[in-house]
């Protein structure tokens, strides 16, 4: 107290508290820096997100257009049906090789008047190998058209397609024996002429996978069906089992060792790496139970076991969210415990359960690693399954496995397909998540 | 009789049982449901359950046991051949099954009749040709003992299938009859049905235990098989990974250490990327951000967690890898020539780090939010700035939880497959250079097991030993992390 009254003369005048001293300045600067680190971290995170999406969109969108060539092909009778009897068996005997001359003639006609030094026999390199098969299929379906001139729209080869998309340049072709820069000059003229054009590629979305040499005709449609059947298995098995398990654990389970064991197991299974589930599927479903390899049912079973913990955890959360007063009211008017749960608690928890299930399904849809082990790669998914049973049991691929398969093939044309496949996959995931959000918004009650 | 038809028959009997049981209960109550102990439908459910459940259980059991019995008795037939030729019993058995399947198809399509199958002789008829005609390509010619085994395999299967149908339907009928007889107005149908439902619920909950058991058993059995063929000490302490692809066994070096090193190195880089970004993002979101910023930034960051790993794998392989080569490669931006190929530890680690950001940030966010407000208020009241409060009060208080979150992220990184399969390369190396390609435990599990359905060579079985190592490491990390997180939560509740 005395200090304040007796001010020593030598002391400096007291500073104003409004004046910021050096230490405070330092502390404030540290504060600002700290905050900036936080903002920077979020910006870096969001930057990665944008970079990822940008890479996907930029690399993937070209897969949705494809270059086609329009040709007038004269279906020469002496090549396709020497006897002239229109005998379908005789027509089928002509292999795709027999159609090559027709295509060559058609190309010579189409490029007439254009400047090029390409020999006639090399013209066909502009087209996909599938062109001959396409024309052959048409002829077998319409044998009466033999002898006529029919207009076909056939796939251009993947390099021509790549050139129009800017993926293949003249420099690349210097070392390429499949196509020469002269071909590209010709393509430029054909584009002006209108016989070569890029159109929307439905075949990519609906079509089947193709062999390594024909990236231009590969599509993701068949593996989409494979994924669909797998998700069906997951839904049919994981939803009832998951809901039943959560009802038991949340509503009936007594506090004992057995319950603890189940709970520990579920929380651990949720964190087991997905590849371990693949090993499980391989050992149990294929090695032990002899289920067919690469079949969607095996994939579905494996993914079911993987998705169960997710569904159980979210279902338990939504059961927990139903207030005890509902249970008390039902029990109070004489319902049994089981009736209370099934008639009152479960319907109220349903929106939450469905949301959790959809998110679990979305997770399962994008999962790849377990599918690699049960043989859903290295397999060309070339045919649609013939029926429901073969949809479950016949070898098929799945979307993520198909993308992986394309990423492994060294051709850049397949990389483009892989990115395109990712767009398709993400569209599905986005739709599922949006449905989940809408469900939650519309039906979830706050008590 | 095909199983689907059998199941349909049992279900149809169940429906009939429901109707009959309900009728009998109503009749015994004189048509007035008030005289019944339970609601009428419970009597129906009771009969339906008694009809279907035991029959279905029997069917499942039968389907599991029959192949085991038949396999063991048929393998007795071909075991002489196996010891003669030195071929593995498994391979011969799969041949037998294939021939039997082929004969089945041949009979179905009408190429052969049952009598002709019986009369087939491996010495005279070309069975391989015959089966190729119905779409079954065989790897080798059929030996007489294989054909005999295939025939007896078919015969036993046929007998087994007949008895299966008989027993299953008999069980269903017995259940129907017994429970129908028990039905009268004083029967406590609801209690019985609820007991049954509870049993189903308990069974559903035990599937989690069965799954774990399945994982552990399938890993352990195959690993033991592997250690019979390959010494365990060399597996755990071997310094080189060099499986031979040519012959069966011999010449392979299957040491796990290079793989473990690759796994840990990549995970370390991933954590170096993810932890600072994730942690600072969490601190900013929970301590500084205004509500609108938080409600936009948090879900956007979590989108990163919802993207499938195959997408990250492709991103690493086709975008990040080439980009890093452009910077660190020979003719690169820095001109340092550290990196020769796009697939490297750095590529995989960086991309995996991006994947883990939301994982670290949302877990840490929860934990920071769990620190009581009174601690913040106390610190701010003493004149600490906001950042000092965070650094000196909140972070120390949340530290155990954050360590737990980082451990969970580490276990995620160690178990991650697709990113390393596509982005890290295939060569197993013990090297310090992060710009070199290395490989991981998960990537090698994939490469040793894909496209190979024969599990008798050590090169394939090693995958199970790798799997069990991975399982034990991630499980240990998870249990430890959950223990820390839980202990910490209790502290403030």
Interface residues (C-beta under 8 A of the other chain):
Chain A: X27 X28 X30 X31 X33 X34 X35 X37 X38 X39 X40 X41 X42 X44 X45 X46 X48 X49 X51 X52 X55 X56 X59 X240 X241 X242 X244 X245 X247 X248 X249 X252 X253 X261 X262 X265 X266 X267 X268 X269 X271 X272 X273 X274 X275 X276 X277 X279 X280 X282 X283 X284 X286 X287 X288 X289 X290 X293 X305 X308 X309 X312 X336 X337 X338 X362 X365 X366 X367 X368 X369 X372 X373 X375 X377 X378 X400 X403 X404 X407 X415 X418 X419 X422 X425 X426 X429 X433
Chain B: X64 X67 X97 X190 X194 X197 X198 X200 X201 X202 X204 X205 X206 X207 X208 X209 X211 X212 X214 X215 X218 X219 X221 X222 X276 X277 X278 X279 X280 X281 X283 X284 X285 X287 X288 X297 X300 X301 X303 X304 X306 X307 X308 X309 X310 X311 X312 X313 X314 X315 X317 X318 X319 X354 X357 X358 X361 X385 X386 X387 X388 X390 X391 X408 X411 X412 X414 X415 X416 X417 X418 X421 X422 X442 X445 X446 X449 X450 X451 X453 X455 X463 X464 X467 X470 X471 X474 X475 X478 X479 X482
